[in-house]
Amino acid sequence: MNNRITMELNADKLILQALQEDISSEDVTTNSVMPCAQKGEAQLLCKQDGVLAGLFVFRRVFELLDPEVSVEFHFTDGDQVKKGDLIGTVTGDIRAILSGERTALNYLQRMSGIATYTHSIASLLNGSKVKLLDTRKTTPNMRIFEKYSVKVGGGYNHRYNLSDGVLLKDNHIGAAGGVKEAVSMAKEYAPFVRKIEVECETVEMVQEAVEAGADIIMLDNMGVEEMQKAIAAIDGKAEIEISGNVTKENIAHYISLGVDYISSGALTHSAPILDISLKNLHAV
């Protein structure tokens, strides 16, 4: 099942929670100035260059408030837009447009911001075999939207949640008594179809992970020289992921190391929103 379908199947309950957060009983302002139904139209305008993500979510906000509201888009998710572009038009009861505007824009701005930031970093990896991964450093109750946006921007998803794969981090290793013990216990407990990844902070930990039979080794917060030693120690016996403070500004240092993956929490926790507005609302 593709990522877009998965998001659509799970989106409604989350969007409804967001709407309930914004409208606990009524929209007092809208009900004050618009006591009766009136058909209207508003324009969705792009105010800075970027990559769109979340158009379905934007539209769905209004549909959940009023099934009669329609949204016509001139772009699709993944399209690059320029400042001044007319992204689409929202038509329907003005009350629904006013009440849903902020929630719909919050989703679209946030998701498009992540897609835009991801695209800017992923483009730096063009021509290499390295895949750019996200992390679980996501906004609570926004993970499905944020990870979808990473894919739209040209990145790849790491495990979706704690049920999705084995990743032995420092505290897991400490709890188990060491790298070898943690890997051994994971192999005993986890389904055989699951790969086992180990987070390593030193070359010595890397050597232990290789000997224990880890499938993926994460080089966490290492300097370039130490990474080179770790990669030599792995010697093709496991896939390699680099993680820890990877950003747009420093990712170029890691491309030539010969690793498989680079993961960055910044894709979701530090991406600025894309400036998008709903303007020119008028009766029709």
DAHU-V973575 format. One record per backbone hydrogen bond with DSSP energy under -1.0 kcal/mol. CO is the residue of the C=O (numbers start at 1). NH is the residue of the N-H. If there is no record, write none. Layout:
CO:NH ; CO:NH
This chain:
2:6 ; 3:7 ; 4:8 ; 5:9 ; 6:10 ; 7:11 ; 11:15 ; 12:16 ; 13:17 ; 14:18 ; 15:19 ; 16:20 ; 17:21 ; 18:22 ; 19:23 ; 26:28 ; 27:31 ; 28:32 ; 29:33 ; 30:34 ; 38:94 ; 39:284 ; 40:92 ; 41:282 ; 42:90 ; 43:279 ; 44:87 ; 44:88 ; 45:277 ; 46:84 ; 50:81 ; 52:78 ; 54:58 ; 55:59 ; 56:60 ; 57:61 ; 59:63 ; 60:64 ; 61:65 ; 62:66 ; 66:69 ; 70:91 ; 72:89 ; 76:79 ; 79:52 ; 81:50 ; 82:85 ; 85:46 ; 87:74 ; 88:44 ; 89:72 ; 90:42 ; 91:70 ; 92:40 ; 93:97 ; 94:98 ; 95:99 ; 96:100 ; 97:101 ; 100:104 ; 101:105 ; 102:106 ; 103:107 ; 104:108 ; 105:109 ; 106:110 ; 107:111 ; 108:112 ; 109:113 ; 109:274 ; 110:114 ; 111:115 ; 112:116 ; 113:117 ; 114:118 ; 115:119 ; 116:120 ; 117:121 ; 118:122 ; 119:123 ; 121:124 ; 122:125 ; 125:128 ; 131:262 ; 132:156 ; 133:264 ; 136:138 ; 139:142 ; 142:146 ; 143:147 ; 144:148 ; 145:149 ; 146:150 ; 147:151 ; 148:152 ; 149:153 ; 150:155 ; 151:154 ; 156:134 ; 161:164 ; 166:197 ; 168:199 ; 169:173 ; 170:174 ; 171:175 ; 172:176 ; 173:177 ; 173:178 ; 178:182 ; 179:183 ; 180:184 ; 181:185 ; 182:186 ; 183:187 ; 184:188 ; 185:189 ; 186:190 ; 191:194 ; 195:166 ; 196:215 ; 196:216 ; 197:168 ; 198:218 ; 200:220 ; 202:206 ; 203:207 ; 204:208 ; 205:209 ; 206:210 ; 207:211 ; 208:212 ; 209:214 ; 210:213 ; 215:239 ; 216:198 ; 217:241 ; 218:200 ; 219:243 ; 223:227 ; 224:228 ; 225:229 ; 226:230 ; 227:231 ; 228:232 ; 229:233 ; 230:234 ; 231:235 ; 234:237 ; 239:217 ; 240:260 ; 240:261 ; 241:219 ; 242:263 ; 243:221 ; 247:251 ; 250:253 ; 251:254 ; 254:257 ; 260:131 ; 261:242 ; 262:133 ; 264:267 ; 265:268 ; 265:269 ; 266:270 ; 275:47 ; 277:45 ; 279:43 ; 282:41
